[in-house]
Amino acid sequence: MEYIFSDRVQTLKPSAIREIFKYAADPTVVSLSAGNPAPEAFPAKEIAEISARLFETDPIAALQYSVTEGYSPLRSFLTDYMKEKHSVGSELDDILITSGAQQIMDLASKALLNEGDVVICENPSFIGSLNTFRSYNARLVGVPIESDGICIDELENALKREKRAKFIYTIPNFQNPSGVTMSLEKRRALYELAKKYGVLVIEDNPYGDLRFSGEFLPCIKSFDTEGLVIYAGSFSKVISPGMRVGYTIAPKEIIQKMVVCKQGQDVHTNIWSQLVCFEFLSKYDFDAHLSKLREIYRKKAAYTMQLMDENLTPNITYQKIDGGLFLWCDLPERVDMQKFCLDAVKNKVCVVPGTAFMANPEDKTNSFRINYSTPTDEQLKKGIEILGKMAKEL
């Protein structure tokens, strides 16, 4: 039988990262391609304690249906926490608990995008979000990233040109894949442009808590007096990605539509996961946990950058990072990046080609992404030394 797929999905392709995982499953291959938290970063002992207590004292609460908006105590805690810690949220806003931050992109797209609408995004940007926007037949317009974040002049040019721009998608902290952090000046400028041109902003912030050096910068949402910013938060990088708990703080009218869309998707986010997150946040020392994560990643990132300085430079260059999970590596212009990444696989090391993250497949890049959080120190050393040998042959 010939299967005729919907217009929305006919042009979608599998995630390049997920395809690379097929190679990474080979135990002889060093994978520098994942984006997973470090194994030692999981609070497994605490999660086991919380789960045992929940199932002993109130198992039905963890097993029964719940409300779409999310577990009320968790919503209340996050509302207060984000207001006090980050000045995020106002009387204009509400909060929705989601199945990871990825669902926020889908619900926002479903609620806001019509076919042919434009999403302005950083170029490169996170492939999962880009594919979600594509699945609603949105047109992606990429704006280059500079060392301090999105190019503001090019952003304004895009807003002037694209009359159907619906929202700007940005990852301001330790951007995936570039590792770049947007400066305070550019955060304010981006918000002012959104206000000037009447477009929304999706601020995706999964890595903000993982700053291990430098000063924390305010969220774009903290400037939001006009109801323009949809803030996307997640516990995937700070508690557990497998639990699939995210949250969005956004204007009430938008949240209401997202709730209706979510009811048709999964009814509600896993209630056991929500209960565990609430207990961990409210009854354990979350600040101490974040400090532990930052120290883990500070050491691993420093070791990785040392290895890269010793093995890759000057043939392969990169921008140093102050947080997050990724490093963005630049090959010389004369080198075929796609072939280099394929040759790396043949040499038993996986990296992600930069084309996977571009707004349009035709956009040129000579970069690739490395993840340092998932591999062991031994794997990092082996993988980067292999890349170093390849670099010398360039």
C-alpha positions as CSV (number, residue, x, y, z in Angstrom):
1,M,0.0,0.0,0.0
2,E,1.2,3.5,-0.8
3,Y,1.0,5.8,2.3
4,I,0.2,9.4,1.7
5,F,1.5,11.5,4.6
6,S,0.2,14.9,5.6
7,D,1.7,18.0,4.0
8,R,3.1,19.0,7.5
9,V,5.4,15.9,7.8
10,Q,6.3,15.0,4.2
11,T,9.4,17.2,4.2
12,L,10.5,16.4,7.7
13,K,13.7,14.4,8.1
14,P,15.0,12.4,11.0
15,S,17.1,14.3,13.5
16,A,20.7,14.2,12.5
17,I,21.7,13.7,16.1
18,R,19.4,10.7,16.5
19,E,20.8,9.2,13.4
20,I,24.4,9.7,14.7
21,F,23.3,7.9,17.9
22,K,23.1,4.7,15.7
23,Y,26.8,4.9,15.2
24,A,27.4,6.0,18.8
25,A,25.7,2.8,20.0
26,D,28.9,0.9,18.9
27,P,30.9,0.5,22.1
28,T,34.1,1.0,20.2
29,V,33.0,4.5,19.1
30,V,33.6,7.6,21.3
31,S,30.4,9.7,21.2
32,L,31.0,13.4,21.5
33,S,27.6,13.9,19.9
34,A,25.0,13.5,22.7
35,G,23.6,16.3,24.9
36,N,22.9,14.3,28.0
37,P,23.7,15.4,31.5
38,A,26.8,13.8,33.1
39,P,25.9,10.4,34.8
40,E,27.3,11.7,38.1
41,A,25.0,14.7,38.0
42,F,21.7,12.8,38.6
43,P,20.3,13.0,42.1
44,A,19.4,9.3,41.9
45,K,19.5,8.7,45.7
46,E,17.2,11.5,46.4
47,I,14.7,10.5,43.7
48,A,14.7,7.0,45.0
49,E,13.9,8.3,48.5
50,I,11.2,10.6,47.3
51,S,9.6,7.9,45.2
52,A,9.6,5.3,48.0
53,R,8.0,7.8,50.4
54,L,5.4,8.8,47.8
55,F,4.3,5.2,47.1
56,E,4.3,4.3,50.8
57,T,2.3,7.3,52.0
58,D,0.1,8.4,49.0
59,P,0.4,6.0,46.0
60,I,-2.8,7.1,44.4
61,A,-1.6,10.7,44.0
62,A,1.2,9.4,41.9
63,L,-0.9,6.9,39.9
64,Q,-4.2,8.7,39.3
65,Y,-5.1,11.2,36.5
66,S,-4.3,14.8,37.3
67,V,-5.1,18.3,35.9
68,T,-3.7,19.5,32.6
69,E,-2.2,22.7,34.0
70,G,0.0,20.7,36.3
71,Y,0.4,19.7,39.9
72,S,-0.8,22.8,41.8
73,P,1.9,22.9,44.6
74,L,4.6,22.6,41.9
75,R,3.0,25.4,39.9
76,S,2.8,27.6,43.0
77,F,6.4,26.8,44.0
78,L,7.8,27.6,40.5
79,T,5.7,30.8,40.3
80,D,7.3,32.1,43.5
81,Y,10.8,30.7,42.8
82,M,11.0,32.3,39.3
83,K,9.7,35.6,40.6
84,E,12.1,35.8,43.5
85,K,15.2,34.3,41.8
86,H,14.9,35.6,38.3
87,S,12.2,38.4,38.4
88,V,10.2,36.3,35.9
89,G,6.4,36.4,35.9
90,S,3.8,39.1,36.5
91,E,0.1,39.5,36.9
92,L,-0.1,39.2,33.1
93,D,1.3,35.6,33.2
94,D,0.3,32.1,34.2
95,I,2.3,28.8,34.4
96,L,1.8,25.5,32.7
97,I,3.8,22.3,33.5
98,T,4.8,20.5,30.3
99,S,6.3,17.2,29.2
100,G,9.8,18.7,28.8
101,A,10.6,22.0,27.2
102,Q,10.2,20.4,23.8
103,Q,6.5,20.3,24.3
104,I,6.4,24.0,24.9
105,M,7.7,24.6,21.4
106,D,5.0,22.3,20.0
107,L,2.1,23.8,22.0
108,A,3.2,27.3,21.2
109,S,3.5,26.5,17.6
110,K,0.1,24.8,17.5
111,A,-1.5,27.7,19.3
112,L,0.2,30.5,17.4
113,L,1.4,29.5,13.9
114,N,-0.5,29.3,10.7
115,E,0.9,27.8,7.6
116,G,3.4,30.2,6.0
117,D,4.0,32.2,9.2
118,V,7.6,33.1,9.9
119,V,9.7,32.0,12.9
120,I,12.9,34.1,13.3
121,C,15.6,32.1,14.9
122,E,19.3,32.1,15.7
123,N,21.4,30.5,13.1
124,P,22.5,27.9,14.1
125,S,19.9,26.8,16.6
126,F,18.5,23.7,18.4
127,I,17.4,21.1,15.9
128,G,14.5,19.8,18.0
129,S,12.8,23.2,18.1
130,L,13.5,23.9,14.4
131,N,11.9,20.6,13.4
132,T,8.9,21.4,15.5
133,F,8.4,24.8,13.8
134,R,8.9,23.1,10.4
135,S,6.2,20.5,11.3
136,Y,3.6,23.4,11.3
137,N,4.7,24.5,7.9
138,A,6.3,27.7,9.3
139,R,9.1,29.3,7.3
140,L,12.3,29.6,9.3
141,V,14.4,32.8,8.9
142,G,17.9,32.4,10.5
143,V,19.8,35.3,11.9
144,P,23.6,34.9,12.5
145,I,25.0,34.6,15.9
146,E,28.0,36.7,17.0
147,S,30.3,36.1,20.0
148,D,27.8,38.0,22.3
149,G,24.6,36.6,20.8
150,I,22.3,37.2,17.9
151,C,23.2,40.0,15.4
152,I,20.8,42.8,16.4
153,D,21.1,44.7,13.0
154,E,20.3,41.5,11.1
155,L,17.5,40.7,13.4
156,E,15.9,44.1,12.8
157,N,16.4,43.7,9.0
158,A,14.5,40.4,9.2
159,L,11.7,41.9,11.2
160,K,11.4,44.7,8.7
161,R,11.4,42.3,5.8
162,E,9.2,39.5,7.2
163,K,5.7,40.8,7.6
164,R,4.4,37.4,8.8
165,A,7.0,37.0,11.6
166,K,5.1,35.5,14.5
167,F,7.8,35.1,17.0
168,I,11.6,35.2,17.6
169,Y,13.1,31.9,19.0
170,T,16.2,32.4,21.2
171,I,18.4,30.4,23.6
172,P,20.2,33.3,25.3
173,N,22.3,31.2,27.8
174,F,25.0,28.9,26.5
175,Q,23.2,28.5,23.2
176,N,22.8,25.0,21.7
177,P,24.8,24.4,19.6
178,S,27.1,27.4,19.7
179,G,27.7,27.7,23.4
180,V,27.3,31.5,23.0
181,T,25.7,33.7,25.8
182,M,23.7,36.7,24.7
183,S,24.9,40.0,26.3
184,L,22.7,42.1,28.6
185,E,22.7,44.8,26.0
186,K,21.5,42.5,23.3
187,R,18.8,41.0,25.5
188,R,17.4,44.4,26.0
189,A,17.7,45.3,22.4
190,L,16.0,42.0,21.3
191,Y,13.0,42.8,23.6
192,E,12.7,46.3,22.3
193,L,12.7,45.1,18.7
194,A,10.0,42.6,19.6
195,K,7.9,45.4,21.1
196,K,8.6,47.7,18.2
197,Y,7.5,45.2,15.6
198,G,4.8,43.5,17.6
199,V,6.2,40.0,17.6
200,L,6.4,37.5,20.4
201,V,9.6,36.0,21.9
202,I,10.2,32.3,22.9
203,E,13.0,32.4,25.4
204,D,14.3,28.8,25.8
205,N,16.5,28.5,28.9
206,P,17.5,24.9,29.7
207,Y,21.1,25.8,30.5
208,G,20.8,29.0,32.5
209,D,21.4,27.3,35.8
210,L,24.6,25.6,34.5
211,R,26.8,28.7,34.6
212,F,30.1,27.7,36.2
213,S,32.0,31.0,35.7
214,G,31.2,34.6,35.0
215,E,28.1,36.6,36.1
216,F,24.5,35.5,35.8
217,L,22.5,37.7,33.4
218,P,18.8,38.5,33.7
219,C,16.2,36.6,31.6
220,I,14.6,38.5,28.7
221,K,11.3,37.6,30.4
222,S,12.3,39.8,33.3
223,F,12.0,42.8,31.1
224,D,8.5,41.8,29.9
225,T,6.0,44.5,30.7
226,E,4.0,44.0,27.5
227,G,3.1,40.3,27.6
228,L,5.5,39.4,24.7
229,V,7.7,36.7,26.1
230,I,7.0,33.0,26.4
231,Y,9.6,31.6,28.9
232,A,10.5,27.9,28.6
233,G,12.1,26.3,31.6
234,S,13.1,22.6,32.1
235,F,14.4,20.2,34.7
236,S,16.0,18.0,32.1
237,K,19.5,19.4,32.6
238,V,19.3,19.9,36.3
239,I,17.3,16.9,37.7
240,S,16.5,14.4,35.0
241,P,15.7,14.4,31.2
242,G,13.9,11.1,31.5
243,M,11.3,12.5,33.9
244,R,10.2,14.9,31.1
245,V,9.2,17.9,33.3
246,G,9.3,21.4,31.8
247,Y,7.3,24.5,32.5
248,T,6.3,27.7,30.6
249,I,5.6,31.1,32.1
250,A,3.7,33.1,29.5
251,P,0.7,35.5,29.1
252,K,-2.5,34.1,30.4
253,E,-4.3,34.1,27.1
254,I,-1.5,32.1,25.5
255,I,-1.4,29.6,28.4
256,Q,-5.1,29.0,28.1
257,K,-4.8,28.0,24.4
258,M,-1.7,25.9,25.2
259,V,-3.7,24.0,27.9
260,V,-6.4,23.2,25.4
261,C,-3.8,21.9,22.9
262,K,-2.1,19.9,25.6
263,Q,-5.4,18.2,26.5
264,G,-5.4,16.7,23.0
265,Q,-1.8,15.6,23.2
266,D,-1.2,13.9,26.6
267,V,-3.9,15.1,29.0
268,H,-1.3,16.1,31.5
269,T,2.5,15.7,32.3
270,N,3.5,12.6,34.1
271,I,2.2,13.2,37.6
272,W,4.8,11.0,39.4
273,S,7.5,13.1,37.8
274,Q,5.8,16.3,38.9
275,L,5.5,15.1,42.5
276,V,9.1,14.1,42.6
277,C,10.3,17.4,41.2
278,F,8.1,19.3,43.8
279,E,9.5,17.3,46.7
280,F,13.1,17.7,45.5
281,L,12.7,21.4,45.0
282,S,10.8,22.1,48.2
283,K,12.3,19.7,50.7
284,Y,15.9,19.2,49.6
285,D,18.7,21.8,49.1
286,F,18.2,22.7,45.4
287,D,20.8,25.5,45.5
288,A,23.4,23.0,46.9
289,H,22.5,20.6,44.1
290,L,23.0,23.3,41.5
291,S,26.3,24.1,43.0
292,K,27.3,20.5,42.7
293,L,26.3,20.4,39.0
294,R,28.3,23.6,38.3
295,E,31.4,22.1,39.8
296,I,31.0,18.9,37.8
297,Y,30.7,20.8,34.6
298,R,33.4,23.4,35.5
299,K,35.9,20.6,35.8
300,K,34.8,18.6,32.7
301,A,34.6,21.8,30.5
302,A,38.1,22.9,31.7
303,Y,39.5,19.5,30.9
304,T,37.9,19.4,27.5
305,M,39.1,22.8,26.6
306,Q,42.6,21.9,27.7
307,L,42.5,18.8,25.5
308,M,41.2,20.9,22.6
309,D,44.0,23.5,23.1
310,E,46.6,20.7,23.1
311,N,45.2,18.7,20.2
312,L,43.0,20.8,17.9
313,T,44.3,24.3,17.7
314,P,45.2,26.1,15.5
315,N,43.7,23.9,12.8
316,I,40.4,23.7,14.5
317,T,39.2,26.7,16.6
318,Y,36.5,27.1,19.1
319,Q,35.0,29.7,21.5
320,K,35.5,29.1,25.2
321,I,32.4,28.7,27.3
322,D,31.2,29.7,30.8
323,G,28.5,27.1,31.1
324,G,26.1,24.8,29.3
325,L,27.0,21.5,27.7
326,F,28.4,22.2,24.2
327,L,31.4,23.5,22.3
328,W,31.2,24.8,18.7
329,C,34.2,24.0,16.6
330,D,35.2,25.8,13.4
331,L,37.1,24.1,10.6
332,P,39.2,26.1,8.0
333,E,37.1,27.3,5.1
334,R,38.9,25.0,2.7
335,V,37.9,21.9,4.6
336,D,34.8,19.9,3.7
337,M,33.0,19.8,7.1
338,Q,30.6,17.0,6.1
339,K,33.4,14.8,4.9
340,F,35.4,15.6,8.1
341,C,32.5,14.5,10.3
342,L,32.0,11.3,8.2
343,D,35.7,10.6,8.4
344,A,35.5,11.1,12.2
345,V,32.9,8.4,12.4
346,K,35.2,6.1,10.4
347,N,37.9,6.8,12.9
348,K,35.5,5.9,15.8
349,V,34.5,9.3,17.1
350,C,31.1,11.0,16.6
351,V,30.5,14.7,16.4
352,V,27.5,16.5,15.0
353,P,27.8,18.3,11.7
354,G,26.8,22.0,11.9
355,T,24.3,21.7,9.1
356,A,22.0,19.8,11.4
357,F,21.4,23.1,13.3
358,M,20.9,25.5,10.4
359,A,17.6,27.2,9.8
360,N,17.7,26.1,6.2
361,P,19.6,23.1,4.8
362,E,21.3,25.4,2.2
363,D,22.8,27.6,4.8
364,K,26.6,27.2,4.8
365,T,28.6,26.3,7.9
366,N,32.0,24.9,8.4
367,S,31.4,24.0,12.1
368,F,30.6,21.0,14.2
369,R,29.4,20.5,17.7
370,I,31.1,18.6,20.6
371,N,29.3,17.6,23.8
372,Y,31.6,17.3,26.8
373,S,29.1,16.4,29.6
374,T,28.3,12.8,28.7
375,P,31.6,11.2,27.9
376,T,34.0,10.1,30.6
377,D,37.4,11.8,30.9
378,E,39.0,8.8,29.3
379,Q,36.6,9.0,26.4
380,L,37.1,12.8,26.0
381,K,40.9,12.3,25.8
382,K,40.6,9.5,23.3
383,G,38.0,11.2,21.1
384,I,39.7,14.6,21.0
385,E,43.1,13.0,20.4
386,I,41.6,11.3,17.3
387,L,40.2,14.6,16.1
388,G,43.6,16.1,16.7
389,K,45.3,13.6,14.5
390,M,42.7,14.3,11.8
391,A,43.3,18.1,12.3
392,K,47.0,17.7,11.7
393,E,46.2,16.0,8.4
394,L,44.2,18.9,7.2
